């Protein structure tokens, strides 16, 4: 690899050797994510993984892919790049677990205007942390230097996760019925959705986003907005072992109105008690500064609820206990009723 250098390519803005240095710098982060079945050596053409399917009657692979979106603009403005990787992993694995699957491995894709190895390693450190939190192995990825396409100090970040679940344990909402209980798992903040609106509300390119604010618990707007997306894999897997879960929704773009109905079968409706929702201060601030109507807030943001879970009423107390044992602060936000609307907030 040391002999590989193209002066012509370098003159066009692409430094091949920077890519090699970035790989070397990220290896220690990747090593943290090693799990049984993972070949941790990186730099080949494909990532290898041997899944453990012992005890499974019919293994089903579940995949999810996503990016961080314009939240990356906050990382650029704050010059902080070691947490957006957590967001990237979270957006994928949180979708995968809605099917009842356990994430196995993750691959990332970073496209940049200029490959600064130290910055790339910072980004990957966040990806590795997200993988550790979700129990997934980081088995490969790609860094693409694209001068003229991206500004030299900007990048994009995306990835995908693959998980596995026995077919008989796939979350199936066919058993959901009126009277079932809707449980909320708190979010850590805005997570990774709605940032085009958030950036407009706060005029982040021009306003002061670095001064601590009392209403945000001493965080600045920039710090609050960069708070990484919470990863729910371990508490949810613990819940799956104990309780028959009838439906799970990852509250992302589209907020309550778009995401909760995705886990509700036809003929039923999630009746959400807005007064029960523990809205985080950042959302109160967004609504106030942006003069955003309440319905638009619930139709754009998670409002403090990162996951909604539907269980039978007789299982609700145990579900709350299991999730609490996992360090979560779950609470009930609604019930399932008969109806065609799929969701009602009142």
N, C-alpha and C positions, 0 to 999 in steps of 0.2 A: 504493500500500500504506500510506503514512503516514496516509491519511485513514480507514483501516479500523480502527475501534475500537468495540466494543460495551460500554457501561457496564453493561448488564444481564448480559451474558455474564461480564464481569469480576467482577461481584458474586456470580456463581455459582462463581467460582474459576478461570475460564479467561481468560488474558491473551493475546489474539490477537497483540498486538505483540511479545510475548516470542518467539513462533514466528518472526516475521520477523527478529528480532535473531539468533536461533539459526542461521537459514539463512545470514545474512551472516557470522557467526563461523566456520561450518563450510566456507565456500567455498574457503578456502585449503587445507584438508585434502583436500577432494574433488579439487582441481586436481592434486594429487600423483599421483592414480591414472589420469590420462588416458592412454589407449592409442589406437592406430589404430582407428578405427571408432566411437569414443565421442564423443558430443556432451556436453561437460562442463558446459554451463549447467544449473543446477538450479533448481527452483521451478515447473516446468511440471507438467502432469498425467501425463506419462509419460516414462520414460527411453528415449532413442534409442540404437541401436547398429547399426552396419553390419558384419556379420561378413565376414572375408576367407576365402572358400571356394576360393580358387585352388588347383588341384592335387588337390582332393578329388573322388573319384568319387561318393560318396553321403554328404554331410554329415549327421551325427546330432547333435541337441541333447541335452545331458544336464543335468538340473537337480537341485539339492539344497537342502533347507531345514532349518534348525535354529535353536535358541536357545542361550543360555548356561546356562540352568537356575539352580539355587539357588547356583551359584558367585557370582552377583551379590550374594548376602548378604555375601560376603567383601569385595566392593568397597565396600559400604555401611559395613561395620564398619571397614575400613581407610581409608575416605574417599579411595579411589584409583579413578579412573574412566577412565583413558586406556589400559588394556590389555584390558578385557573385550571391546572391539570386535574385537581380534585373535582372541579366542576364537570370536566369532560367525562371522567369516569362515572361520576354520580348520575349524569343524565342518561347514561346507557344502562348501568346496572340497576338503577331504580326502576327502569322500565322492565327489565328482564325479570325481576322478582315479582312483578305484578302477575306473572303466570305461575308463580310458585317455584321458579327455577333458582338454582344456586349458580352464581357466576363462576366460570372456570378460568377464562383468560381474557385479556384485553390487548388491543393493538391501537396505537395512536398515529395520527398524521399531522405533521407540522409543516406549514408552508410559510416561507418568510421572504422578505425583500433582501435581507443580508443575513447570512449564517454567522451569528456571533456565538461560538461554542459555549461560552459561559451562560449566555441567556437561554440557549436551547437546553442546557443541563438543568437550569432552574425550572423551566417548564416541565421537563421530564421528572424532576423531583416531586412535583405536585401530582403528576400522573401516577408515579410509584406510590405515593402516600394514599391516593384514592384506591389503588389496587390492594394495598395492605388493609385498608379499612373494609374492603368488600371481600377479601379473601381470594382475589383473582390474581393470576400470574400475568405479568407484562412480558409477553413472549416475542414482541417485535414491534415494528413501526416504520415510519418513513419521515425523513426530513427533506423537504424540497426547497432549494434556494431559487427564487424566481424574481430576479431584478427587473424592474420595469413593470412588473405586474402588481407587486406590493411595495409600499414605501419601505425604505431601508430599515426603519425602526419599528415596523409593524409585522404581524404574523397572523395566521389563522390556525385554529386547533380543532381537530375532530377525532373521532375514534369509534371503535365498536367493541362490544362485548359478546361473548358466547357463554351461555349457561346450560345446565342440564337438569331435567326433572323426569321422574318416572311418569308415564302417561296417566296412570291412575291417580296421580297427585297434582295434576294440572288444575289450577284454580278454575272452577266451573260455577258460573252464576245460576245454573239451572235449578239449584236447590234454594235460591234466595226467595223469600216470601215476606208478605206484610208482617210487621212486628219485629223484624230483624233490626239490629242496632248498628249505627254508623259511628265508628271510632276515628278520632283524629290523632295523627302523630305530628307534633310541632315541627315547623321548618326552622332553619337557621337564619332566614332572612329572605331576600328577594329570589334567592337561588340563581337560575340562569335563564330567566325568561322576562320579557317585558322591558328590556333595557333600551330599546329604541324610544319608548315612551319615557322611561326614567331619565335618560340622558337629556331629552328635550325639557322635561319638567325642571331639572336642576341646572340646565345650561352648563353641563359639566366642562365643556371646553373653555368656558370663559369665567365661570363663577369660582368662588373659593370652596373647594371640596376637601380641604386638608385641615381646617380648623375644627377642634373637638366641639361637639354640640351636646348640651345637657339632655335634650330630649332623646338622644341616641345613646344614653348611658356613658357619655364621654368619648364616644367614637366620632370621627369626622364622617361626613357624607360619603367620601371616597372609601373609607375603611368599612363602613357599614355595607356599602354596595358590593364590595369585594369579598365579603364573608362567603366562604365556600359553601356550595350546595351540600346539604346533609345526605349522608349515605345510610340507607335503611336496611342493608342486606342482612347483617347479623341479627338484629332484633326480629326482623320478619322471618328469617329462617327458624329462629327459636320458636316463634309463634306457630309456624306451620307444623312443627313437631308436636305441639300440644293441643291445638285447636283446629276445628274444621272451619277454615276461612272461606266465605262465600263470594267475596269480591274485594279487589284491591285497585285503587286508582292512584297514580302518581300525578300530583297536581302541578302541572307545568304551564306552558303557554295556553291561554284560553281559560285559565283559572278554574273555579268551581263549575261554571256552566258548561264547559266543554269536556272536562276530564272525568268528573264523577259519573256522568251518564254513561261513559264507556264501559263501566262495570255493572250497570243496571240493566236487567233484561226487559224486554217489552212487556208492558202491562203493569210495571212497578215504577215507583218514584222515590227518590231520596228526598226526604223532608228535612232540611237543614235549619237548625235554630241559630240565626245570626248572632243572637245575644250570647250564645255559648262559645262562639269562635273567639279564641284568644289572639286578637289582632296585634301584631308586633308594631312597635313605635315607628319603624321605617315606613310602614304603609300609611299610618296616620299622617306622617310628614309628607309623603308623596301626594296623598289626596288633598291635603291642605294647600301645599305650594302650587300644585297643578290644577287646583279647583276641579278635581275629577269626581264625577258622580259615583255614588256607592256601587251601583250595578256594574259600571265600567271597571271599578276596582276588582270586584269579584269575578269579572269576566276576563281579566288580564293577569292578575297576580294570585299567588297562593294564599295571601293574607295571613300567613302564619301557620298554615296547614300544609305539610309536605306530602302526606299520604292520608288517604281515607281507607278504612277497612270495614267490611260488613261481616258481622257474625250473628249467630242466633242469640236471642236474649238470654238464654240460659248459659251461654258461654261468655257473655260480656265481662263478668267479674273476673273470671280466670284469664281472659285475654288481656285485660288491663293489668293484672298482676304480673303476667309473663313479660309484657312489654316494659313494665316498671322495673322488673328485675334486670332487664337488659339496659337500664340507664335512661330509658325514654320517659316522657311525661305525658302519657296518653290520656285522652278524655273523650267523653261522648258528645257528639255534635248533632245527632239526629237519628231518625228512624226510617225504615222502609214502609211505604204505604202503597196502596193500589192507586194507579193513575197512569196517564199517558204522557205526562210531561217529562219524565225521567228525573227532573230535579226541581225542587221548590225551595227558595230561601225566604224565610219570613221570621 
